[in-house]
Amino acid sequence: MNENDVDNRTYSVVVNEEEQYSIWLAGRSLPAGWNEIGHTGSKTECLDYIGEVWTDMRPKSVRQAMDARG
């Protein structure tokens, strides 16, 4: 890896209404339907955070439908 490959940018962890997580460059306008959750850091830090908190990858609507069926 050369020095041009180093990503020193700051990212924000974002979540949509289906409770799916992603990262977004801090300070940029978010796409419709996504909200910042207050966690920022390097790309690695944000992805590590998502790995800790997003333990059920199913969208919220799928989880709710499955729970309703019992």
C-alpha positions in Angstrom: 0.0 0.0 0.0 1.4 3.4 -0.9 0.7 6.6 1.0 -1.9 7.6 -1.6 -4.0 4.6 -0.5 -4.3 5.8 3.1 -7.8 7.0 4.0 -7.6 9.7 6.6 -11.2 10.9 6.1 -13.7 10.9 8.9 -16.9 8.8 8.5 -20.2 8.8 10.3 -22.3 5.7 11.0 -25.7 6.0 9.5 -28.9 4.0 9.8 -32.1 3.9 7.7 -35.7 3.3 8.8 -35.2 -0.5 8.2 -32.4 -0.3 10.8 -29.7 -1.2 8.3 -26.3 0.4 9.0 -23.7 1.9 6.7 -21.0 4.6 6.8 -21.0 8.0 5.1 -18.3 10.6 4.8 -18.8 13.0 7.7 -20.0 16.4 6.7 -21.7 15.3 3.5 -25.4 15.5 3.0 -27.1 12.2 3.6 -29.3 10.4 1.1 -33.0 10.4 1.8 -34.0 7.9 4.4 -30.7 7.8 6.2 -29.8 9.4 9.6 -26.6 9.8 11.5 -26.5 8.0 14.9 -23.8 10.0 16.5 -20.8 7.7 16.0 -17.9 9.1 13.9 -14.3 8.0 13.3 -12.1 6.4 10.8 -13.5 3.9 8.3 -12.2 1.0 10.3 -13.6 2.4 13.6 -17.0 2.9 12.1 -17.1 -0.5 10.5 -16.0 -2.1 13.7 -18.8 -0.3 15.6 -21.3 -1.5 13.1 -20.0 -5.0 13.5 -20.7 -4.8 17.2 -24.2 -3.2 17.1 -25.7 -4.7 13.9 -26.2 -8.2 15.1 -29.3 -9.1 13.1 -29.0 -8.3 9.4 -32.6 -8.7 8.6 -34.4 -5.5 7.8 -36.8 -4.2 10.5 -39.9 -5.0 8.5 -38.8 -8.6 8.0 -38.0 -9.1 11.7 -41.5 -7.7 12.6 -43.3 -9.9 10.1 -41.4 -13.0 11.3 -42.2 -12.1 15.0 -45.9 -11.6 14.2 -46.0 -15.1 12.7 -44.5 -16.5 15.9 
